[in-house]
Every structure is written in C-alpha cells, then in structure tokens.
C-alpha cells in the first residue's frame, strides 16, 4: 500500500509541474488551474493513504 501511496504522490507532483509548464508556455489559464488542482488532490490522497497505520 505504501508503494501505491508514493506513486500517487509522485503523480500529483507531476501534474502540478505540468500545470506550471503549461502556464509558462502560455496555454490557457484554465488548463493550468485544472492540472494544479488535480495534482494537489491526487497528492493529498496519496498522503492520506500513506499515513494509515
């Protein structure tokens, strides 16, 4: 279960970084926002799964 949680955290960070790159490259601001919010949600889900005993 810990590997799955770490994979979710990595995926969340990747989504936020892709959103940042989209914003820098001049894509729509909405796509940047969607990717950032999705990345944060996925990361938080991974953190919650990891903290379970």
TAPE-V110753 format. One record per pair of residues at least 6 apart in sequence whose ideal C-beta (glycine too) atoms are under 7 Angstrom apart, sorted by sequence separation. I is the first residue (numbers start at 1). GAP is how many residues later the second one is. D is the distance in Angstrom with one decimal. If there is no record, write none. Layout:
i = (I | I)
gap = (GAP | GAP)
d = (D | D)
This chain:
i = (22 | 23 | 22 | 19 | 22 | 19 | 18 | 19 | 15 | 16 | 19 | 15 | 16 | 15 | 16 | 13 | 12 | 15 | 12 | 12 | 13 | 11 | 12 | 8 | 9 | 12 | 8 | 9 | 8 | 9 | 6 | 5 | 8 | 5 | 4 | 5 | 1 | 2)
gap = (9 | 9 | 10 | 13 | 13 | 16 | 17 | 17 | 20 | 20 | 20 | 23 | 23 | 24 | 24 | 26 | 27 | 27 | 28 | 30 | 30 | 31 | 31 | 34 | 34 | 34 | 37 | 37 | 38 | 38 | 40 | 41 | 41 | 44 | 45 | 45 | 48 | 48)
d = (5.4 | 4.0 | 4.9 | 4.8 | 6.3 | 3.2 | 5.6 | 4.2 | 5.2 | 5.5 | 6.4 | 5.3 | 3.7 | 3.0 | 6.8 | 6.8 | 4.6 | 6.3 | 6.7 | 3.8 | 6.4 | 5.4 | 2.9 | 5.6 | 5.4 | 6.2 | 5.7 | 3.8 | 3.1 | 6.6 | 7.0 | 4.7 | 6.8 | 4.1 | 6.7 | 3.7 | 6.5 | 6.3)
